Amino acid sequence: MQSIKGKKALVTGGSRGLGKAIALALANEGVDVAITGRNKNTLEETVNEIEKLGVKATYSVFNVADKGEVKKEIETLINSFGAFDILINNAGIAAFGSFIEMDEDEWEEIVKTNLFGPYYVSKAVLPSMVDLGSGDIINVSSTAGLKGNAVTSAYSASKAGLIGMSESLMFELRKKNIRVSTLTPSTIASEMSKDVLKITDGDPDKVLQPEDFAELIVDMLKLNKRALLASASLWSTNP
Ligand SMILES: NC(=O)c1ccc[n+]([C@@H]2O[C@H](COP(=O)([O-])OP(=O)(O)OC[C@H]3O[C@@H](n4cnc5c(N)ncnc54)[C@H](OP(=O)(O)O)[C@@H]3O)[C@@H](O)[C@H]2O)c1
């Protein structure tokens, strides 16, 4: 396995939940980390935690669904922090409900955040990654993107679209030594999943934790550069 010490990573939605666990796990490996989100206070708190691990850390406040903001803020980040070796497209939102009843604006916001977000961010990061001649992009989809459900039309559409974009990008970019991976985790304990976990009667000790997901990502990044894990689903062993 290769060391990832000294690399630079951008983790969208890195202020809490899965993104925060990923940012901390990367920092533990000696990776400098930039995190993004919409809430400045949460980002600041997480950056303080990351810096305690002895690496450089910074944050940028923007909405991944806003094309103009993404372009401007990522350009500023790259100019101040340097080109990114690693991009984790993690920021996302979820809302569940009947297709007929869900508000059109809400449906659109989910797709814009979960599908257009990673598209805008990847477009902004890629030119400098291509210049580096290597890199890793990990797109966080969901098992909901593999299979629809009665109440998940917007979320499943956004995450299925992300799988399609991510797989296509993998085939395009492997020729440039850039590895693109698509992850489809099942339910992991976080702010996003707290309502789902309330109505399932599983044992809370058996629920996947953000750290389990972060461990998988670190191991993927440490794979020899000739090896690419194109996709993986992370499930609870015995929920
Ligand atoms: N938890 C699960 O069970 C589960 C399972 C499968 C896949 N996933 C996926 O994993 C990813 C992380 O989920 P999570 O459970 O960690 O969710 P979370 O706890 O709600 O955290 C979401 C993160 O994304 C940021 N974010 C949300 N919307 C954004 C926007 N429009 N622009 C910029 N940042 C935004 C949030 O910060 P701000 O609110 O400050 O913007 C926060 O940092 C998501 O893509 C989710 O779909 C989660």
The ligand as an SDF file (V2000), in Angstrom:
LIG
                    3D

 48 52  0  0  0  0  0  0  0  0999 V2000
  -25.9850    8.8490    6.4500 N   0  0  0  0  0  0  0  0  0  0  0  0
  -26.3800    7.8810    5.6390 C   0  0  0  0  0  0  0  0  0  0  0  0
  -27.0880    6.9350    6.0450 O   0  0  0  0  0  0  0  0  0  0  0  0
  -25.9650    7.8860    4.1860 C   0  0  0  0  0  0  0  0  0  0  0  0
  -26.1040    6.7110    3.4460 C   0  0  0  0  0  0  0  0  0  0  0  0
  -25.7250    6.7100    2.1080 C   0  0  0  0  0  0  0  0  0  0  0  0
  -25.1900    7.8370    1.5260 C   0  0  0  0  0  0  0  0  0  0  0  0
  -25.0600    8.9740    2.2840 N   0  0  0  0  0  0  0  0  0  0  0  0
  -24.5010   10.1550    1.6360 C   0  0  0  0  0  0  0  0  0  0  0  0
  -23.3480   10.5430    2.3450 O   0  0  0  0  0  0  0  0  0  0  0  0
  -23.1500   11.9510    2.2290 C   0  0  0  0  0  0  0  0  0  0  0  0
  -22.9590   12.5690    3.6180 C   0  0  0  0  0  0  0  0  0  0  0  0
  -24.1300   12.3090    4.3760 O   0  0  0  0  0  0  0  0  0  0  0  0
  -24.2190   12.5490    5.9530 P   0  0  0  0  0  0  0  0  0  0  0  0
  -25.0410   11.4540    6.4880 O   0  0  0  0  0  0  0  0  0  0  0  0
  -22.8870   12.7880    6.5220 O   0  0  0  0  0  0  0  0  0  0  0  0
  -25.1160   13.8890    5.9720 O   0  0  0  0  0  0  0  0  0  0  0  0
  -25.1190   15.1120    6.9990 P   0  0  0  0  0  0  0  0  0  0  0  0
  -24.7340   14.6690    8.3560 O   0  0  0  0  0  0  0  0  0  0  0  0
  -26.4290   15.7720    6.8030 O   0  0  0  0  0  0  0  0  0  0  0  0
  -23.9560   16.0700    6.4300 O   0  0  0  0  0  0  0  0  0  0  0  0
  -24.0750   16.6390    5.1520 C   0  0  0  0  0  0  0  0  0  0  0  0
  -22.8820   17.5360    4.8780 C   0  0  0  0  0  0  0  0  0  0  0  0
  -23.0570   18.1130    3.5800 O   0  0  0  0  0  0  0  0  0  0  0  0
  -23.0880   19.5500    3.6790 C   0  0  0  0  0  0  0  0  0  0  0  0
  -24.0440   20.0470    2.7000 N   0  0  0  0  0  0  0  0  0  0  0  0
  -25.3420   19.6980    2.5380 C   0  0  0  0  0  0  0  0  0  0  0  0
  -25.8990   20.3640    1.5310 N   0  0  0  0  0  0  0  0  0  0  0  0
  -24.9360   21.1710    1.0110 C   0  0  0  0  0  0  0  0  0  0  0  0
  -24.9090   22.1260   -0.0410 C   0  0  0  0  0  0  0  0  0  0  0  0
  -25.9700   22.3830   -0.7890 N   0  0  0  0  0  0  0  0  0  0  0  0
  -23.7470   22.7700   -0.2940 N   0  0  0  0  0  0  0  0  0  0  0  0
  -22.6470   22.5340    0.4600 C   0  0  0  0  0  0  0  0  0  0  0  0
  -22.6130   21.6380    1.4620 N   0  0  0  0  0  0  0  0  0  0  0  0
  -23.7530   20.9760    1.7500 C   0  0  0  0  0  0  0  0  0  0  0  0
  -23.5110   19.8170    5.1300 C   0  0  0  0  0  0  0  0  0  0  0  0
  -23.0780   21.0900    5.6080 O   0  0  0  0  0  0  0  0  0  0  0  0
  -24.0470   22.3750    5.6040 P   0  0  0  0  0  0  0  0  0  0  0  0
  -25.3960   21.9180    6.0410 O   0  0  0  0  0  0  0  0  0  0  0  0
  -23.3870   23.3520    6.5090 O   0  0  0  0  0  0  0  0  0  0  0  0
  -24.0530   22.8450    4.1810 O   0  0  0  0  0  0  0  0  0  0  0  0
  -22.7730   18.6970    5.8470 C   0  0  0  0  0  0  0  0  0  0  0  0
  -21.4160   19.0350    6.0080 O   0  0  0  0  0  0  0  0  0  0  0  0
  -24.3830   12.4880    1.4760 C   0  0  0  0  0  0  0  0  0  0  0  0
  -24.0590   12.6380    0.1140 O   0  0  0  0  0  0  0  0  0  0  0  0
  -25.3930   11.3780    1.6520 C   0  0  0  0  0  0  0  0  0  0  0  0
  -26.3620   11.3710    0.6400 O   0  0  0  0  0  0  0  0  0  0  0  0
  -25.4210    9.0250    3.5940 C   0  0  0  0  0  0  0  0  0  0  0  0
  1  2  1  0
  2  3  2  0
  2  4  1  0
  4  5  1  0
  4 48  2  0
  5  6  2  0
  6  7  1  0
  7  8  2  0
  8  9  1  0
  8 48  1  0
  9 10  1  0
  9 46  1  0
 10 11  1  0
 11 12  1  0
 11 44  1  0
 12 13  1  0
 13 14  1  0
 14 15  2  0
 14 16  1  0
 14 17  1  0
 17 18  1  0
 18 19  2  0
 18 20  1  0
 18 21  1  0
 21 22  1  0
 22 23  1  0
 23 24  1  0
 23 42  1  0
 24 25  1  0
 25 26  1  0
 25 36  1  0
 26 27  1  0
 26 35  1  0
 27 28  2  0
 28 29  1  0
 29 30  1  0
 29 35  2  0
 30 31  1  0
 30 32  2  0
 32 33  1  0
 33 34  2  0
 34 35  1  0
 36 37  1  0
 36 42  1  0
 37 38  1  0
 38 39  2  0
 38 40  1  0
 38 41  1  0
 42 43  1  0
 44 45  1  0
 44 46  1  0
 46 47  1  0
M  CHG  2   8   1  16  -1
M  END
$$$$
